[in-house]
Amino acid sequence: MRHLVRPAALVANFFDMLQPSQVATAQAIQQAVLAAEPEISQTVRWGNLMFLHRGIGVLSLVLHKGQAHLQVLNGAGLGTRFPQLDGVGRGMRILKFRYNHPVDAGLIREVVLASLTLAHAQDLRRGQVA
């Protein structure tokens, strides 16, 4: 019999599979995101740590060889407020963090809150908020 996926187990396994040099940075980013908004949940999708708000993906932690990326899925709308966001295109922007360097938890908090505010405003315009 199949069981529902257990996000806590997936998240724990995600961290177990990381290279030792990646763990501290990834955990610092994770803790900063979760501290910014209590309603954020997390799961693993496509091999990355995905942060969800009310079941909708808003952020993703993607780890590369030399740095960690916090992908802000609606980051294009925040580019003028946060020049630290990298990327071009219609939607996603990225905050980059080098391994074994300090993580700016304050910046992450501001970006998370701004992203959630923008997502809520977009939902209101679409009439999708309950």
C-alpha positions in Angstrom: 0.0 0.0 0.0 1.3 3.5 -0.9 1.6 6.1 1.8 1.5 9.9 1.5 4.9 11.5 1.1 6.3 12.6 4.4 7.8 16.1 3.8 9.9 16.0 7.1 11.5 12.7 6.0 12.2 14.1 2.6 13.8 17.3 4.0 15.9 15.3 6.4 17.1 13.1 3.6 17.8 16.2 1.5 20.3 17.4 4.1 21.8 13.9 4.6 22.7 13.8 0.9 24.6 17.1 0.8 28.3 17.4 0.6 29.8 18.4 4.0 30.9 21.8 2.7 27.3 22.6 1.7 25.5 21.7 4.9 26.1 24.8 7.1 25.2 27.2 4.3 22.1 25.3 3.3 20.9 25.0 6.9 21.5 28.7 7.6 19.4 29.6 4.5 16.7 27.1 5.5 16.5 28.5 9.1 16.4 32.1 7.8 13.5 31.3 5.5 11.5 29.4 8.1 12.1 32.2 10.7 10.7 34.8 8.3 7.2 33.4 8.2 5.8 30.7 10.4 3.3 29.5 7.8 6.0 28.4 5.3 6.3 24.7 4.9 9.0 22.7 3.1 9.3 19.7 0.9 11.7 18.3 -1.7 10.8 18.7 -5.3 13.0 18.0 -8.3 15.9 17.3 -5.9 15.7 20.8 -4.4 14.4 22.1 -1.1 11.1 23.9 -1.9 9.4 26.3 0.4 5.7 26.5 0.2 3.2 29.1 1.5 -0.4 27.8 1.6 0.6 24.9 -0.7 2.1 27.2 -3.4 5.8 27.2 -4.1 7.4 30.5 -3.4 11.1 29.8 -2.9 13.5 27.0 -3.7 17.0 26.2 -2.4 19.2 24.9 -5.1 22.8 23.8 -4.4 25.6 24.0 -6.9 29.3 23.1 -6.7 30.5 26.5 -5.5 27.4 28.3 -4.1 23.8 27.9 -3.0 21.0 29.6 -4.7 17.8 30.8 -3.1 15.4 31.0 -6.0 12.6 33.5 -5.5 10.0 32.3 -7.9 8.2 35.7 -8.3 11.5 37.6 -7.8 11.1 39.6 -11.1 8.6 41.8 -9.2 11.1 42.5 -6.5 14.1 43.5 -8.6 14.0 47.2 -8.1 13.7 46.8 -4.3 16.4 44.2 -4.0 19.3 44.7 -6.4 21.0 41.7 -4.9 18.6 39.4 -6.9 20.3 38.0 -10.0 18.6 36.9 -13.2 16.6 37.9 -16.1 13.4 36.7 -17.6 9.7 36.7 -16.7 9.6 35.4 -13.1 12.4 33.9 -11.1 15.4 35.7 -9.5 18.2 34.3 -7.4 20.1 35.2 -4.3 23.5 33.6 -4.3 25.5 32.5 -1.3 29.0 31.1 -1.3 29.7 28.2 0.9 31.6 28.8 4.1 30.7 32.5 4.0 28.2 34.2 6.3 24.5 34.1 5.2 22.6 37.4 5.5 19.6 36.2 7.4 18.2 39.8 7.5 18.2 40.0 3.7 16.6 36.6 3.4 13.9 37.7 5.8 13.2 40.9 3.8 13.1 39.0 0.5 10.8 36.3 1.9 8.3 38.8 3.3 8.3 40.9 0.2 7.8 37.8 -2.0 4.9 36.6 0.1 3.3 40.1 0.0 3.7 40.2 -3.8 2.2 36.7 -4.1 -0.7 37.7 -1.9 -1.3 40.8 -4.0 -1.2 38.8 -7.2 -3.7 36.3 -5.8 -6.0 39.1 -4.8 -6.0 40.4 -8.3 -6.8 37.0 -9.7 -9.5 36.5 -7.0 -7.8 33.4 -5.6 -7.7 34.4 -2.0 -10.2 32.8 0.4 
